Amino acid sequence: MRHHFVSQFYLSRWEEPQDGRIPTFLRKTDGQIDLVRFAKQSTGYEHDLYAFTNVDQDDKHVLEHEFFTPSLNCAGPPNSGANNWLS
């Protein structure tokens, strides 16, 4: 499961208007840095970042489902007024 350490509604502020993608810098194995463009769903995440180990499969992602997702849903989309502190 993708666990976003940068929330998608926060990443929305950096979406390019023409295609909705976010400019992202990536360091290649040779040290060169490239500018790549990703959809917000495809950046700022790690697989199973908040997953528990040594628990039943049904409980593996309980932290994401019970805590992070509900708290992010309360924040609202970027221009909803719910997070004017970003402006």
BALODREN-832585 format. One record per atom (N, C-alpha, C): residue in three letters; atom name; x, y, z. Coordinates in steps of 0.05 Angstrom, whole numbers, plus 5000, padded with zeros to 4 digits. Each point is the difference from the previous one (the first is absolute). Example, Ala and Ser with C-alpha at 12.3 -4.5 7.8 and 13.67 -1.06 7.14 Angstrom:
SITE ALA N 5264 4886 5156
SITE ALA CA 4982 5024 5000
SITE ALA C 5018 5024 5000
SITE SER N 4993 5021 4986
SITE SER CA 5016 5024 5001
SITE SER C 4985 5022 5014
// end
This chain:
SITE MET N 5017 4977 5000
SITE MET CA 4983 5023 5000
SITE MET C 5018 5025 5000
SITE ARG N 4992 5020 4984
SITE ARG CA 5015 5025 5000
SITE ARG C 4992 5017 5024
SITE HIS N 5020 5007 5015
SITE HIS CA 4996 5018 5023
SITE HIS C 5014 5026 4993
SITE HIS N 4984 5021 4996
SITE HIS CA 5011 5026 4993
SITE HIS C 5011 5015 5025
SITE PHE N 5025 5007 4999
SITE PHE CA 5011 5016 5022
SITE PHE C 4997 5029 4994
SITE VAL N 4993 5007 4976
SITE VAL CA 4992 5027 4992
SITE VAL C 4971 4997 4990
SITE SER N 4981 5012 5013
SITE SER CA 4972 4995 4993
SITE SER C 4994 5010 4972
SITE GLN N 4982 4986 4986
SITE GLN CA 4993 5007 4973
SITE GLN C 4987 5027 4997
SITE PHE N 4984 5008 5020
SITE PHE CA 4988 5027 4998
SITE PHE C 5021 5022 5003
SITE TYR N 5021 4995 5015
SITE TYR CA 5022 5019 5002
SITE TYR C 5015 5001 4973
SITE LEU N 5005 4977 4988
SITE LEU CA 5014 4999 4974
SITE LEU C 4985 5015 4978
SITE SER N 4974 5002 5003
SITE SER CA 4983 5013 4979
SITE SER C 5009 5028 4995
SITE ARG N 5012 5013 5019
SITE ARG CA 5009 5028 4997
SITE ARG C 5022 5003 4979
SITE TRP N 5014 4978 4994
SITE TRP CA 5022 5001 4981
SITE TRP C 4993 4987 4973
SITE GLU N 4975 4993 4996
SITE GLU CA 4992 4988 4974
SITE GLU C 5002 5021 4978
SITE GLU N 5011 4991 4977
SITE GLU CA 5002 5018 4977
SITE GLU C 4972 5002 4988
SITE PRO N 4991 5024 4992
SITE PRO CA 4972 5003 4990
SITE PRO C 4995 4985 4974
SITE GLN N 5021 4996 4983
SITE GLN CA 4995 4988 4974
SITE GLN C 4995 4970 5001
SITE ASP N 5012 4986 5020
SITE ASP CA 4996 4971 5001
SITE ASP C 4996 4989 5028
SITE GLY N 5001 5017 5020
SITE GLY CA 4995 4991 5028
SITE GLY C 5023 4984 5012
SITE ARG N 5023 5001 4987
SITE ARG CA 5023 4985 5011
SITE ARG C 5018 5019 5016
SITE ILE N 5016 4987 5018
SITE ILE CA 5017 5015 5018
SITE ILE C 5029 4996 4992
SITE PRO N 5015 5023 4995
SITE PRO CA 5029 4997 4995
SITE PRO C 5014 4988 5024
SITE THR N 5017 4980 4995
SITE THR CA 5013 4986 5021
SITE THR C 5029 4995 4992
SITE PHE N 5019 5005 5018
SITE PHE CA 5028 4995 4995
SITE PHE C 5008 4972 5010
SITE LEU N 5013 4985 4983
SITE LEU CA 5009 4974 5006
SITE LEU C 5030 4998 4996
SITE ARG N 5014 4988 5020
SITE ARG CA 5029 4995 4997
SITE ARG C 5004 4972 4989
SITE LYS N 5014 4998 4978
SITE LYS CA 5006 4975 4987
SITE LYS C 5024 4987 5015
SITE THR N 5005 4975 4994
SITE THR CA 5021 4985 5013
SITE THR C 5028 5012 4994
SITE ASP N 5002 5014 4977
SITE ASP CA 5026 5012 4993
SITE ASP C 5003 5028 5013
SITE GLY N 4980 5008 5016
SITE GLY CA 5002 5026 5013
SITE GLY C 4986 5023 4985
SITE GLN N 4994 4996 4974
SITE GLN CA 4986 5020 4984
SITE GLN C 4972 5004 5011
SITE ILE N 4991 5025 4999
SITE ILE CA 4973 5007 5009
SITE ILE C 4983 5006 4976
SITE ASP N 4977 4987 4998
SITE ASP CA 4981 5004 4978
SITE ASP C 4974 5012 5010
SITE LEU N 4988 5016 4984
SITE LEU CA 4973 5010 5006
SITE LEU C 4980 4982 4986
SITE VAL N 4982 4988 5016
SITE VAL CA 4980 4982 4989
SITE VAL C 4973 5010 5011
SITE ARG N 4979 4995 4985
SITE ARG CA 4973 5009 5008
SITE ARG C 4983 4976 5006
SITE PHE N 4987 5001 5024
SITE PHE CA 4984 4978 5010
SITE PHE C 4972 5010 5007
SITE ALA N 4980 4982 4998
SITE ALA CA 4974 5006 5011
SITE ALA C 5003 4999 5031
SITE LYS N 4983 5015 5014
SITE LYS CA 5003 5002 5029
SITE LYS C 4997 4972 5014
SITE GLN N 4985 4982 4987
SITE GLN CA 4997 4973 5012
SITE GLN C 5026 4984 4998
SITE SER N 5019 5009 4983
SITE SER CA 5024 4985 4994
SITE SER C 5025 5012 5012
SITE THR N 4997 5018 5019
SITE THR CA 5024 5011 5013
SITE THR C 4994 5005 5030
SITE GLY N 5020 5002 5016
SITE GLY CA 4997 5006 5029
SITE GLY C 4988 4976 5015
SITE TYR N 5007 4976 4993
SITE TYR CA 4990 4976 5014
SITE TYR C 5021 4979 5002
SITE GLU N 4996 4981 5018
SITE GLU CA 5016 4976 5003
SITE GLU C 4980 4977 5003
SITE HIS N 5007 4977 4989
SITE HIS CA 4983 4977 5004
SITE HIS C 5002 4990 5029
SITE ASP N 4977 4996 5012
SITE ASP CA 4998 4989 5027
SITE ASP C 5016 5016 5021
SITE LEU N 5002 5026 4997
SITE LEU CA 5015 5017 5018
SITE LEU C 4989 4998 5029
SITE TYR N 4974 5000 5003
SITE TYR CA 4987 4999 5026
SITE TYR C 4989 4972 5007
SITE ALA N 5008 4980 4985
SITE ALA CA 4988 4973 5004
SITE ALA C 5013 4986 5024
SITE PHE N 4984 4986 5014
SITE PHE CA 5010 4984 5023
SITE PHE C 5009 4973 4989
SITE THR N 5020 4989 5013
SITE THR CA 5009 4973 4993
SITE THR C 4993 4981 5024
SITE ASN N 5000 4975 4995
SITE ASN CA 4994 4980 5020
SITE ASN C 4972 5003 5012
SITE VAL N 4981 5008 4983
SITE VAL CA 4972 5002 5008
SITE VAL C 4983 4986 4979
SITE ASP N 4975 4995 5006
SITE ASP CA 4982 4989 4979
SITE ASP C 4999 5018 4976
SITE GLN N 4997 4989 4977
SITE GLN CA 4999 5015 4975
SITE GLN C 4978 5022 5001
SITE ASP N 4978 4994 5013
SITE ASP CA 4978 5020 5002
SITE ASP C 5008 5024 5016
SITE ASP N 5020 4998 5018
SITE ASP CA 5008 5022 5017
SITE ASP C 5025 5014 4991
SITE LYS N 5012 4991 4978
SITE LYS CA 5025 5011 4990
SITE LYS C 4999 5030 4995
SITE HIS N 4978 5010 4989
SITE HIS CA 4998 5028 4993
SITE HIS C 4981 5015 5018
SITE VAL N 4996 4991 5024
SITE VAL CA 4981 5013 5018
SITE VAL C 5007 5029 5006
SITE LEU N 5025 5006 5003
SITE LEU CA 5008 5028 5005
SITE LEU C 4992 5018 4978
SITE GLU N 5004 4992 4975
SITE GLU CA 4992 5016 4977
SITE GLU C 4970 5003 4998
SITE HIS N 4985 4979 5004
SITE HIS CA 4971 5000 4997
SITE HIS C 4986 5014 5023
SITE GLU N 5010 4996 5024
SITE GLU CA 4986 5011 5024
SITE GLU C 5009 5027 5008
SITE PHE N 5025 5008 4993
SITE PHE CA 5010 5026 5010
SITE PHE C 5006 5019 4977
SITE PHE N 5018 4993 4982
SITE PHE CA 5009 5019 4980
SITE PHE C 4978 5008 4980
SITE THR N 4986 4980 4988
SITE THR CA 4980 5007 4980
SITE THR C 4978 5017 5011
SITE PRO N 4988 4994 5023
SITE PRO CA 4979 5018 5011
SITE PRO C 5010 5028 5006
SITE SER N 5025 5003 5010
SITE SER CA 5010 5026 5007
SITE SER C 5005 5017 4975
SITE LEU N 5009 4987 4978
SITE LEU CA 5004 5014 4975
SITE LEU C 4974 5008 4987
SITE ASN N 4980 4983 5003
SITE ASN CA 4974 5007 4988
SITE ASN C 4988 5024 5014
SITE CYS N 5006 5004 5025
SITE CYS CA 4989 5024 5015
SITE CYS C 5013 5026 4990
SITE ALA N 5025 4998 4990
SITE ALA CA 5014 5024 4992
SITE ALA C 4988 5013 4975
SITE GLY N 4989 4984 4982
SITE GLY CA 4987 5011 4976
SITE GLY C 5020 5005 4978
SITE PRO N 4989 5006 4977
SITE PRO CA 5017 5006 4977
SITE PRO C 5014 5027 5003
SITE PRO N 5021 5005 4985
SITE PRO CA 5017 5023 5004
SITE PRO C 4986 5027 5001
SITE ASN N 4980 5004 4984
SITE ASN CA 4987 5026 4999
SITE ASN C 4973 5001 5014
SITE SER N 4995 4981 5018
SITE SER CA 4974 4999 5013
SITE SER C 4997 5019 5023
SITE GLY N 5022 5013 5009
SITE GLY CA 4999 5017 5023
SITE GLY C 5007 4985 5026
SITE ALA N 5001 4973 4998
SITE ALA CA 5007 4984 5024
SITE ALA C 5029 5002 5007
SITE ASN N 5016 5007 4980
SITE ASN CA 5029 5002 5006
SITE ASN C 5012 5027 4990
SITE ASN N 4988 5022 5007
SITE ASN CA 5009 5026 4992
SITE ASN C 5028 5007 5011
SITE TRP N 5009 4985 5020
SITE TRP CA 5026 5005 5011
SITE TRP C 5022 4995 4979
SITE LEU N 4994 4986 4978
SITE LEU CA 5020 4995 4979
SITE LEU C 5003 5025 4983
SITE SER N 4982 5017 4999
SITE SER CA 5001 5024 4982
SITE SER C 5018 5021 5011
// end
